[in-house]
Amino acid sequence: MAITCDFKEIVRRINDRSILLPDFQRDFVWKDEEMQKKIVASVLAKMPIGSILLLSSDPNEYSSKIIGCRNNVDISSITNEVDFLLDGQQRITVLSNVFSNVIHDNCSKVSELISYSLKKRFFLKLPKWKKIHEGEDDLFGIKRLFFPIANPDSDEPDFLSSEIYPMIEVFQFNVDDGKPYNPAVPLDTALDDLCISNAEGYLIPLFLMIPVNNKTKRAVLLRWGTILAKIGNGIADEVMNYFVSLASLEEKKKFVSDFLDDKDIADNLQRLTSEDDLETNFQNAVNDMQTVWVSQLRSYLESCINSMYLSQIHVDKSRRGRAIDIYENLNLGGVSLNTFDLIMARVASVSKENFQQRLIKYMKGLKKYPEDVLEDSIKKIIIKKFGKGEYNATLRMKSYDESKNEIDGKYLDAFLDVLGLFCNNEGSDPMNYKVEHIKRDQILKLTGNQINDHCEKVVEAMDRALFFFQTRCGIRRIREINYALMLVLVATVFLDDTMFKNKEVHELLEAWYWSVIFSGEYDKDQNTRMIRDLNNITNTIKCTKKAGWLSSITNNVFDMKNFSDKELLLMQKVDEDRYPKLILRQFVCQYYLSKTYMDMFDDKKVMSVFSEDPERSETTLEAHHIIPLGSTKTVGQVTSDIRKDPKNICNSPLNFVYISNEANKKISDDPLDKYEKKIQMGAKAALEISAYKSTVNSVDDVRNILENRFNYLKGSVQNEINGLLSTWK
């Protein structure tokens, strides 16, 4: 049943731990201050702010946290049923942090907060009386101390959330900074001083609005009432100071008449002939008005909390299936949930351990790789760089960001696809993988037990696939895998231990990989082509031992019209729609990197996927123009414009190679004749640019050099593929 909730009651229940956040919920993501301010403005304008979904259940049903806190909650002292917050974590976390101290009362240290973005205090900033006379908006009737809403505890305001948004002020605090609004600092008059003396306007501390901690409740109520009263007094003082500044009795009487809403009082004051009497009586009237105004302002603000337009959907534990269905339907209705969120919700029914954190644990675990599947050059580099047992392909490929505690989205998508393929074909029948198995609807049909039982195996297969891409395909990080479903295919094959330990299987997959990326095979219809290839590859390995089906793809390597053909890559006929795709630049660079090669300018360095050092930015590899852009520059041309021109011959994919950031800086300004002499002969041979000379004076010169490289590259890739397939013919 959906009802409009009393938010004070929700905060109270968060505090007494009868509303908890189940561990399968996603991380807190509303970290943007603007987003947080918008929902606060909506509350203060009495606007609807969405819905929350609660599931009643036993406290030990799921592993859980207190909302806003990082650590799991101890449920040993909870004897009654609790409500698990299935949907609405983002808004409840923000609103609890804005309008109460409940999160900080339950997180004794800043490090225990679910996000550092909660180290903020929100204030409603009311303009000074003088500022309103200078043109600032007067939403709350400060100008004449007349509150504009007749029944502030029940009526809706005329203003909109966009109008009150500029009045939301946010202050950040840090550990031990001593700020009067820091949750660790006891409340006292220092907070009053901050709120009243602020030059930009009077500040109302919104975090005082819902006191729930019995130890601090009295202090919170005292500060809340005192600050509002002092704001009223401050406005009254501004009014009286202006009144006193007026030069004549007539001016003062006119101001009194304009200011007072009660005409009887105004008329009585008009009859006074003494300035002292007028001031005394006007002061009394202003004091009475500000007392009423403060009371009405307080009523309005508290009514914003008491009647918050937050729809609460409550589901009994006996109807858990309906709760999950509502959760999924909220997603269809536009709530920002994704397939992985829904999978986490489903697996939570069979495991109390946080599913995402379990995945991270598996991803970070110790990995073992068979050395005999590696080429000698890469094997030596790995052993030298990592020793034995320290290399983790998943982490090296940046699939997990430890600083943000986030799994890369491409990894999660591939994980779910592999999970869908495996659960729908556990016997690994070579011809029984189907496109439907990687569709969202099919993945969401997986049971909690299927997901729970197979997640570690799929994470292991994903790591094996990432190992393959890094050690054989020149790929440094997961984001460089351009065709994401290639990762799915390789991981699905490597679910089988024997296939992963078989060097010939690695060679078959590598031959397939180079064939696909240099033929443009996956440039369209990627889903159906991946499933076709998966069936063919598994059938080849398990049954036929022949890979003849791959020849139709291999024949198009560097010969696919409008993708990788020679005429296109040499830009012999370019028009508005026909020039090489940017991704081919990356493929060419990755191919050479996979083979390893001597650094172009330092014969003591070997370039490989492991050349980058995360601690040293100068080792970052960059795609570098072998023939500099300036070599074909005409009078009036600017190098930056040439760099952006996809039709310029120097931007052909054939003109690129990875070099380090450090090397790039060293040679960036060298003239061509000097630059060319620095290129090591060994690098020229490895990168197939032996025809490169220091006299490049025209487009034709560039094209001749790149044509030579194209011929070598095409032959090299085709010979590589044929060699890799030697046992599969």
VOGU-3710 file (C-alpha; in Angstrom, 3 decimals, decimal comma):
1> maitcdfkei> 0,000/0,000/0,000  1,313/3,463/-0,912  0,961/6,290/1,630  2,451/9,768/2,124  4,969/9,365/4,905  5,861/11,301/8,036  9,564/11,749/7,452  10,227/12,336/11,144  8,983/8,817/11,770  11,309/7,441/9,090
11> vrrindrsil> 14,309/9,180/10,677  13,280/7,905/14,116  13,069/4,353/12,734  16,465/4,693/11,049  17,864/5,701/14,417  16,321/2,780/16,302  17,337/0,401/13,486  13,889/-0,709/12,436  14,591/0,542/8,886  17,788/-0,923/7,437
21> lpdfqrdfvw> 19,569/-0,907/4,092  20,073/-4,440/2,702  23,536/-5,167/1,378  22,309/-5,976/-2,098  21,453/-2,318/-2,620  23,778/-0,421/-4,935  26,297/2,092/-3,624  25,280/5,641/-2,782  25,563/7,658/-6,004  23,809/10,985/-5,315
31> kdeemqkkiv> 27,157/12,616/-4,537  26,633/15,701/-6,647  25,839/18,729/-4,481  23,482/20,195/-7,079  21,395/17,018/-7,094  21,221/17,050/-3,291  20,199/20,708/-3,212  17,435/20,097/-5,744  15,677/17,501/-3,616  16,000/19,766/-0,546
41> asvlakmpig> 14,424/22,612/-2,515  11,595/20,283/-3,550  10,888/19,433/0,094  10,876/23,113/1,128  8,476/23,914/-1,724  6,232/20,986/-0,678  6,727/19,204/-3,986  6,438/15,407/-4,512  9,855/13,768/-4,272  9,232/10,212/-5,441
51> silllssdpn> 8,679/6,977/-3,569  10,376/4,435/-1,354  9,821/0,688/-1,201  10,014/-1,161/2,117  9,951/-4,922/2,692  9,070/-6,181/6,180  11,179/-9,137/7,208  13,202/-10,743/9,957  16,390/-8,754/10,714  18,628/-11,709/9,821
61> eysskiigcr> 17,032/-12,121/6,385  19,739/-10,001/4,716  23,088/-8,630/5,723  22,435/-4,916/6,187  23,690/-1,460/7,122  22,330/1,608/8,842  21,390/4,089/6,138  24,320/6,372/5,354  26,877/4,162/7,117  29,489/1,916/5,574
71> nnvdissitn> 29,750/-0,837/8,185  27,334/-3,736/8,569  24,924/-3,453/11,477  24,947/-5,756/14,495  21,435/-7,232/14,609  21,928/-9,254/17,798  19,900/-6,745/19,831  17,069/-6,450/17,259  14,206/-8,733/18,252  11,312/-7,475/16,127
81> evdflldgqq> 10,780/-7,436/12,379  12,472/-4,642/10,456  11,757/-2,886/7,179  14,445/-3,256/4,513  14,709/-0,273/2,182  14,548/-1,868/-1,288  14,251/1,331/-3,285  14,804/4,969/-2,359  18,242/4,753/-0,742  19,527/7,832/-2,533
91> ritvlsnvfs> 16,796/10,260/-1,490  16,442/8,851/2,040  20,199/9,102/2,635  20,329/12,703/1,415  17,214/13,826/3,279  18,277/12,131/6,520  21,626/13,893/6,296  20,038/17,266/5,520  17,224/17,380/8,075  18,707/15,450/10,995
101> nvihdncskv> 21,897/14,246/12,610  20,891/10,569/12,508  23,611/9,434/10,085  26,401/11,120/12,047  25,016/9,838/15,351  25,367/6,311/13,982  28,729/6,840/12,230  31,161/7,761/14,977  33,909/8,465/12,416  33,852/10,243/9,074
111> selisyslkk> 35,512/7,159/7,578  32,371/5,173/8,415  30,165/7,336/6,164  28,935/5,629/3,007  30,298/8,634/1,076  32,415/11,678/1,879  29,778/13,724/0,044  27,761/13,442/3,286  30,285/15,683/5,067  27,959/18,603/4,405
121> rfflklpkwk> 25,535/20,751/6,382  22,566/22,361/4,684  21,091/25,727/5,620  18,138/27,739/4,354  19,505/31,229/3,719  16,978/34,032/4,235  17,910/37,402/2,739  18,623/40,270/5,078  15,856/42,892/5,198  18,168/45,356/3,465
131> kihegeddlf> 18,860/42,864/0,629  15,150/42,532/-0,110  14,931/46,302/-0,573  17,809/45,907/-3,021  15,832/43,454/-5,136  16,337/39,947/-3,686  13,333/37,600/-3,791  11,091/37,735/-0,722  9,482/34,287/-0,624  8,751/34,391/3,126
141> gikrlffpia> 7,397/37,933/3,626  10,457/39,433/5,315  9,969/42,886/3,772  6,914/43,656/5,925  7,253/40,808/8,431  4,013/39,383/7,083  4,161/35,666/6,317  2,561/35,174/2,865  0,986/31,740/3,470  -2,290/32,005/5,381
151> npdsdepdfl> -2,125/28,534/6,957  1,572/27,651/6,917  1,093/24,280/8,610  -1,176/23,030/5,820  -1,235/25,311/2,755  1,064/24,933/-0,242  3,277/27,895/-1,182  2,998/29,895/-4,398  6,733/29,635/-5,061  8,385/26,722/-6,911
161> sseiypmiev> 11,376/24,586/-5,981  13,473/26,396/-8,613  12,854/29,667/-6,758  13,909/28,341/-3,355  16,901/26,427/-4,763  19,243/29,518/-4,683  18,426/29,866/-0,991  19,938/26,462/-0,112  23,397/27,034/1,331  25,845/24,153/1,845
171> fqfnvddgkp> 28,872/24,133/4,153  31,372/21,275/4,247  33,085/20,143/7,414  36,262/18,157/7,990  37,492/16,014/10,842  38,506/18,116/13,869  37,938/21,455/12,098  35,991/22,785/15,111  33,255/24,346/12,969  30,070/24,967/15,003
181> ynpavpldta> 28,065/22,846/12,551  30,491/19,906/12,663  28,559/16,925/14,114  31,479/16,221/16,453  31,230/19,711/18,023  28,664/20,166/20,856  25,904/22,610/19,970  26,228/26,040/21,551  25,820/29,743/20,831  28,684/29,658/18,298
191> lddlcisnae> 26,190/28,184/15,830  23,770/31,051/16,605  26,503/33,590/15,895  27,320/31,955/12,560  23,673/31,972/11,491  22,941/35,555/12,492  26,203/37,269/11,563  26,533/35,773/8,066  26,839/38,767/5,720  24,962/37,110/2,846
201> gyliplflmi> 21,810/36,326/4,815  20,327/34,673/7,900  21,066/30,930/8,033  18,576/28,355/9,280  20,379/25,065/10,091  18,120/22,424/8,586  19,901/19,572/10,379  18,247/20,722/13,636  14,742/20,013/12,353  14,448/16,350/13,400
211> pvnnktkrav> 16,092/15,599/16,761  16,129/11,856/17,529  19,084/11,344/19,859  17,849/11,545/23,450  21,253/12,754/24,645  21,286/15,791/22,376  17,553/16,368/21,802  17,242/19,175/24,356  20,265/21,019/22,921  18,926/20,642/19,366
221> llrwgtilak> 15,490/22,005/20,283  17,068/24,895/22,191  19,296/25,902/19,266  16,446/25,502/16,744  14,125/27,774/18,679  16,835/30,258/19,652  18,197/30,694/16,130  14,746/31,283/14,646  13,988/33,822/17,387  17,315/35,588/16,814
231> igngiadevm> 16,600/35,772/13,080  13,269/37,435/13,876  15,026/39,842/16,217  17,682/40,529/13,591  15,069/41,468/10,991  13,272/43,641/13,550  16,553/45,396/14,358  17,169/46,053/10,649  13,696/47,558/10,339  14,170/49,784/13,392
241> nyfvslasle> 17,657/50,881/12,325  16,229/52,010/9,006  13,350/53,759/10,793  15,735/55,651/13,077  17,875/56,696/10,090  14,999/58,597/8,499  15,460/62,336/8,795  11,989/63,671/9,568  8,830/62,733/11,435  6,893/62,780/8,165
251> ekkkfvsdfl> 9,279/60,281/6,531  9,034/58,015/9,562  5,241/58,141/9,561  5,122/57,316/5,861  7,431/54,330/6,395  5,283/53,125/9,319  2,148/53,399/7,189  3,758/51,449/4,327  5,228/48,792/6,618  2,311/47,946/8,895
261> ddkdiadnlq> -0,365/45,642/7,580  -2,773/46,419/10,436  -4,372/49,723/9,388  -5,849/50,433/12,833  -2,414/50,374/14,433  -0,994/52,381/11,539  -3,699/55,044/11,908  -3,101/55,317/15,675  0,624/55,801/15,089  -0,063/58,492/12,508
271> rltseddlet> -1,704/60,630/15,221  1,428/60,702/17,381  3,372/63,990/17,347  6,486/62,913/19,230  9,280/60,996/17,429  10,123/59,183/20,677  6,520/58,068/21,138  6,341/56,990/17,490  9,561/54,980/17,818  8,443/53,270/21,044
281> nfqnavndmq> 5,034/52,290/19,686  6,436/51,222/16,286  9,089/49,121/18,079  6,338/47,347/20,024  4,372/46,698/16,817  7,470/45,343/15,000  8,312/43,076/17,965  4,801/41,635/17,924  4,945/41,150/14,158  8,305/39,387/14,187
291> tvwvsqlrsy> 7,112/37,048/16,953  4,127/36,004/14,833  6,260/35,827/11,691  8,819/33,531/13,373  6,030/31,277/14,627  4,534/31,021/11,136  7,930/30,415/9,504  8,598/27,650/12,007  5,182/26,116/11,353  5,781/26,176/7,615
301> lescinsmyl> 9,230/24,574/7,779  8,074/21,856/10,141  5,031/21,164/7,962  7,401/20,562/5,028  8,818/17,649/7,021  5,557/16,444/8,577  3,712/16,240/5,271  6,604/15,327/2,999  5,293/14,147/-0,365  7,275/10,902/-0,340
311> sqihvdksrr> 5,157/7,939/-1,325  5,852/4,904/0,851  5,189/1,426/-0,576  5,177/-1,207/2,147  5,227/-4,941/1,415  4,858/-7,753/3,948  7,511/-10,504/4,037  4,916/-13,074/2,944  4,751/-11,229/-0,382  8,494/-10,934/-1,012
321> graidiyenl> 8,034/-11,902/-4,643  5,726/-8,930/-5,085  8,361/-6,629/-3,558  10,948/-7,751/-6,116  8,360/-7,344/-8,877  7,613/-3,791/-7,708  11,356/-3,130/-7,597  11,708/-4,225/-11,210  8,615/-2,303/-12,314  9,969/0,852/-10,717
331> nlggvslntf> 12,949/0,361/-12,999  10,676/0,197/-16,039  9,006/3,362/-14,831  12,207/5,340/-14,971  13,967/4,759/-11,654  17,676/4,478/-12,343  18,152/0,779/-11,674  20,139/-1,489/-13,944  20,297/-5,208/-14,619  23,104/-5,724/-12,117
341> dlimarvasv> 21,062/-4,041/-9,346  18,183/-6,391/-10,020  20,485/-9,406/-10,080  21,856/-8,349/-6,673  18,302/-8,141/-5,342  17,574/-11,658/-6,551  20,712/-13,277/-5,145  20,053/-11,585/-1,789  17,215/-14,047/-1,268  19,719/-16,903/-0,938
351> skenfqqrli> 22,811/-15,152/0,471  23,167/-12,413/3,052  26,643/-11,450/1,803  26,736/-8,294/-0,310  26,901/-9,579/-3,877  28,939/-6,706/-5,279  31,477/-6,921/-2,469  31,728/-10,662/-3,026  32,512/-10,061/-6,700  35,184/-7,560/-5,718
361> kymkglkkyp> 36,671/-10,096/-3,311  36,841/-12,699/-6,080  38,268/-10,147/-8,532  41,048/-9,197/-6,107  41,914/-12,777/-5,142  45,202/-14,533/-5,859  45,433/-15,671/-9,494  47,359/-18,504/-11,112  48,130/-18,605/-14,815  49,678/-21,443/-16,846
371> edvledsikk> 53,057/-20,178/-18,066  53,207/-22,528/-21,022  50,328/-20,743/-22,815  52,423/-17,567/-23,038  54,848/-16,458/-25,698  58,412/-16,313/-24,330  58,765/-12,533/-24,694  55,671/-11,809/-22,609  56,466/-14,570/-20,109  59,849/-13,001/-19,349
381> iiikkfgkge> 58,331/-9,539/-18,909  55,649/-10,783/-16,488  58,125/-12,750/-14,371  60,551/-9,822/-14,286  57,873/-7,253/-13,419  55,667/-9,205/-11,025  57,580/-12,268/-9,939  55,471/-15,382/-9,537  51,968/-15,176/-8,118  51,675/-11,358/-7,995
391> ynatlrmksy> 50,101/-10,648/-11,378  46,317/-10,145/-11,452  44,933/-9,516/-14,953  41,575/-8,209/-13,678  43,191/-5,499/-11,580  45,935/-4,725/-14,091  43,250/-4,194/-16,734  41,532/-1,584/-14,485  38,319/-3,592/-14,148  38,014/-2,369/-10,570
401> deskneidgk> 38,716/1,134/-9,245  39,792/0,711/-5,644  39,754/4,448/-4,901  36,047/4,605/-5,778  35,213/1,013/-4,852  33,598/0,672/-8,297  33,535/-2,165/-10,812  33,888/-1,023/-14,422  30,561/-1,038/-16,271  32,014/-2,965/-19,224
411> yldafldvlg> 33,137/-5,691/-16,820  29,681/-5,949/-15,224  27,939/-6,142/-18,603  30,279/-8,921/-19,748  29,963/-10,733/-16,417  26,173/-10,842/-16,756  26,368/-12,050/-20,363  28,776/-14,856/-19,460  26,571/-15,769/-16,505  23,542/-15,924/-18,824
421> lfcnnegsdp> 25,358/-18,087/-21,384  26,676/-20,472/-18,744  23,455/-20,874/-16,757  21,471/-21,550/-19,928  24,023/-24,034/-21,258  25,797/-25,565/-18,264  26,791/-28,577/-20,325  28,684/-26,266/-22,724  26,988/-27,883/-25,718  29,014/-26,446/-28,628
431> mnykvehikr> 25,957/-25,631/-30,691  23,561/-24,549/-27,956  24,610/-20,966/-27,212  21,891/-18,532/-28,281  21,532/-14,760/-28,640  18,563/-14,891/-26,237  20,921/-15,957/-23,455  22,548/-12,499/-23,368  19,313/-10,530/-23,514  18,285/-8,624/-20,390
441> dqilkltgnq> 14,974/-10,439/-19,996  16,678/-13,831/-20,045  19,360/-12,765/-17,561  16,673/-11,487/-15,189  15,077/-14,944/-15,246  18,129/-16,490/-13,594  17,367/-17,780/-10,117  19,084/-16,570/-6,980  20,714/-19,987/-6,574  22,097/-19,967/-10,131
451> indhcekvve> 23,662/-16,562/-9,638  24,946/-17,394/-6,164  26,409/-20,768/-7,125  28,183/-19,694/-10,319  29,415/-16,146/-9,656  32,925/-17,187/-8,548  33,364/-19,425/-11,570  32,315/-16,621/-13,927  34,654/-14,118/-12,223  37,477/-16,625/-12,695
461> amdralfffq> 36,597/-17,019/-16,381  36,497/-13,241/-16,787  39,974/-12,948/-15,296  41,259/-15,627/-17,676  39,782/-13,731/-20,620  41,394/-10,484/-19,462  44,696/-12,351/-19,119  44,306/-13,494/-22,725  43,556/-9,999/-24,044  46,448/-8,470/-22,146
471> trcgirrire> 49,102/-11,071/-22,922  48,145/-11,794/-26,548  46,242/-8,812/-27,941  48,207/-5,761/-26,786  45,352/-4,466/-24,613  46,295/-2,530/-21,486  42,891/-2,009/-19,861  39,366/-3,335/-20,199  38,096/-0,116/-21,772  40,354/-0,792/-24,782
481> inyalmlvlv> 38,394/-3,914/-25,717  36,373/-2,196/-28,393  33,980/-5,058/-29,165  32,750/-5,938/-25,677  31,218/-9,243/-26,739  34,674/-10,539/-27,670  35,387/-10,502/-23,933  32,173/-12,474/-23,371  33,164/-15,097/-25,953  36,663/-15,674/-24,583
491> atvflddtmf> 35,445/-15,811/-20,974  32,759/-18,338/-21,919  35,368/-20,574/-23,585  37,646/-20,274/-20,537  34,940/-21,439/-18,143  36,481/-24,800/-19,026  39,781/-25,319/-17,144  41,236/-27,622/-19,784  40,648/-25,061/-22,521  42,352/-22,331/-20,504
501> knkevhelle> 45,430/-24,491/-19,914  45,712/-25,485/-23,580  48,108/-23,265/-25,557  46,547/-24,341/-28,849  43,175/-22,962/-27,683  44,840/-19,619/-26,914  46,317/-19,667/-30,413  42,934/-20,414/-31,992  41,356/-17,532/-30,072  44,172/-15,169/-31,010
511> awywsvifsg> 43,845/-16,086/-34,701  40,096/-15,440/-34,446  40,717/-12,121/-32,661  43,083/-10,648/-35,252  40,875/-11,926/-38,057  37,810/-10,237/-36,618  39,278/-6,829/-35,779  41,165/-6,361/-39,045  38,300/-7,618/-41,216  35,571/-5,460/-39,665
521> eydkdqntrm> 33,557/-8,606/-38,978  32,049/-7,161/-35,787  31,429/-3,725/-37,226  27,735/-4,642/-37,310  25,419/-7,396/-35,992  27,853/-8,051/-33,156  25,416/-10,142/-31,070  24,567/-12,702/-33,714  28,126/-12,922/-35,039  29,579/-13,448/-31,570
531> irdlnnitnt> 27,152/-16,310/-30,834  27,933/-17,822/-34,236  31,662/-17,640/-33,511  31,227/-19,006/-29,971  29,414/-22,050/-31,311  32,042/-22,522/-34,036  35,008/-22,159/-31,676  33,664/-24,536/-29,029  32,675/-27,011/-31,736  36,180/-26,785/-33,244
541> ikctkkagwl> 37,849/-27,415/-29,872  35,563/-30,208/-28,687  34,558/-31,941/-31,885  35,967/-31,221/-35,332  39,465/-29,928/-34,479  39,179/-27,936/-37,726  38,798/-24,147/-38,086  37,908/-23,940/-41,765  34,899/-21,767/-40,909  37,344/-18,970/-39,926
551> ssitnnvfdm> 38,769/-18,626/-43,457  35,787/-16,563/-44,646  36,729/-13,972/-42,007  40,494/-14,269/-42,416  40,225/-13,641/-46,159  38,956/-10,130/-45,399  41,888/-9,142/-43,181  43,021/-5,717/-44,471  40,742/-6,239/-47,446  37,260/-5,399/-46,183
561> knfsdkelll> 35,760/-2,689/-48,371  35,101/0,545/-46,469  36,743/-0,785/-43,319  40,318/-1,980/-43,798  41,010/-2,056/-47,536  44,257/-0,566/-48,816  42,652/2,244/-50,802  40,784/3,439/-47,728  43,720/3,251/-45,299  45,969/5,116/-47,743
571> mqkvdedryp> 43,201/7,662/-48,285  43,471/7,447/-52,041  39,783/8,253/-52,477  38,275/10,071/-49,521  34,950/11,806/-49,416  32,540/12,976/-46,796  31,483/9,477/-45,765  34,507/7,353/-46,551  37,608/7,595/-44,402  39,170/5,167/-41,901
581> klilrqfvcq> 37,480/4,604/-38,558  39,351/5,901/-35,548  39,279/2,489/-33,872  41,618/1,046/-36,519  44,358/3,336/-35,201  44,062/1,585/-31,846  43,997/-1,884/-33,423  47,228/-1,252/-35,340  48,970/0,072/-32,222  47,738/-2,874/-30,152
591> yylsktymdm> 48,914/-5,406/-32,716  52,493/-4,152/-32,575  52,361/-3,799/-28,782  51,275/-7,436/-28,483  54,492/-8,531/-30,221  56,643/-6,193/-28,070  59,219/-3,986/-29,761  62,223/-1,832/-29,094  61,395/1,708/-28,041  61,628/3,997/-31,082
601> fddkkvmsvf> 64,173/6,254/-29,389  65,811/4,166/-26,657  67,381/0,829/-27,539  67,449/-0,161/-23,866  63,659/-0,114/-23,503  61,180/-2,724/-24,661  57,602/-1,601/-25,287  54,828/-3,934/-24,142  51,423/-3,845/-22,445  53,345/-3,774/-19,163
611> sedpersett> 55,479/-0,714/-19,990  53,165/1,627/-18,110  53,839/2,296/-14,437  50,748/3,598/-12,596  53,017/5,617/-10,294  54,784/7,427/-13,167  52,702/9,435/-15,643  55,642/9,822/-18,021  55,446/6,087/-18,793  51,879/6,373/-20,082
621> leahhiiplg> 51,679/5,111/-23,660  50,230/7,408/-26,300  49,328/6,885/-29,960  52,081/8,741/-31,808  52,273/9,935/-35,417  55,271/8,154/-36,916  55,464/10,700/-39,746  54,905/14,060/-38,008  51,851/16,112/-38,917  53,976/19,043/-39,993
631> stktvgqvts> 55,638/17,070/-42,797  52,736/17,766/-45,163  51,748/21,167/-43,791  51,158/23,831/-46,419  51,384/27,588/-46,029  48,719/28,841/-43,649  47,897/25,411/-42,209  47,928/24,880/-38,458  49,081/21,545/-36,998  46,111/21,405/-34,592
641> dirkdpknic> 43,721/21,623/-37,561  45,537/18,805/-39,360  45,255/16,664/-36,232  41,463/17,002/-36,331  41,145/16,256/-40,049  40,187/12,551/-40,476  40,964/12,765/-44,209  44,589/13,885/-43,846  47,013/11,123/-44,847  49,061/11,654/-41,656
651> nsplnfvyis> 45,992/10,593/-39,644  45,804/7,236/-41,379  45,773/4,307/-38,879  48,937/3,152/-40,636  50,830/6,169/-39,272  50,551/5,343/-35,569  52,446/3,495/-32,876  52,460/3,611/-29,078  55,331/5,490/-27,444  55,723/6,783/-23,908
661> neankkisdd> 54,567/10,219/-22,826  58,191/10,977/-21,908  59,482/10,093/-25,384  56,700/12,042/-27,059  57,694/15,210/-25,210  61,357/14,777/-26,072  60,828/14,654/-29,836  57,693/16,767/-30,266  59,497/19,863/-31,565  62,308/18,188/-33,493
671> pldkyekkiq> 62,554/18,924/-37,243  61,934/15,897/-39,434  65,544/15,249/-40,422  66,659/15,287/-36,774  63,645/13,303/-35,554  64,052/10,520/-38,130  67,694/9,933/-37,200  66,691/9,277/-33,583  64,525/6,284/-34,518  66,388/3,077/-33,658
681> mgakaaleis> 66,985/0,680/-36,552  65,632/-2,202/-34,497  62,420/-0,258/-33,926  62,141/0,542/-37,628  62,362/-3,135/-38,459  59,925/-4,260/-35,722  57,390/-1,569/-36,602  57,768/-2,109/-40,342  58,798/1,452/-41,162  62,231/0,724/-42,645
691> aykstvnsvd> 61,267/2,773/-45,719  60,977/5,866/-43,525  63,456/8,561/-44,554  64,166/12,092/-43,447  62,983/13,626/-46,725  59,205/13,682/-46,605  58,062/16,646/-48,634  54,624/15,754/-49,926  51,477/13,709/-49,475  52,836/11,248/-52,024
701> dvrnilenrf> 55,994/10,730/-49,947  53,860/9,963/-46,885  51,596/7,655/-48,871  54,566/5,718/-50,269  55,983/5,100/-46,792  52,574/4,054/-45,428  51,885/1,836/-48,422  55,096/0,004/-47,669  53,977/-0,354/-44,042  50,522/-1,562/-45,123
711> nylkgsvqne> 52,047/-4,321/-47,257  54,297/-5,474/-44,439  51,522/-5,224/-41,842  49,006/-7,160/-43,924  51,531/-9,885/-44,606  52,612/-9,980/-40,972  49,053/-10,345/-39,643  48,102/-12,969/-42,210  51,268/-14,969/-41,520  50,584/-14,638/-37,792
721> ingllstwk> 47,057/-15,983/-38,213  48,217/-18,864/-40,394  50,865/-19,817/-37,858  48,409/-19,729/-34,991  46,007/-21,966/-36,921  48,633/-24,519/-37,932  47,231/-27,150/-35,581  43,608/-26,403/-36,489  43,773/-27,011/-40,232
//
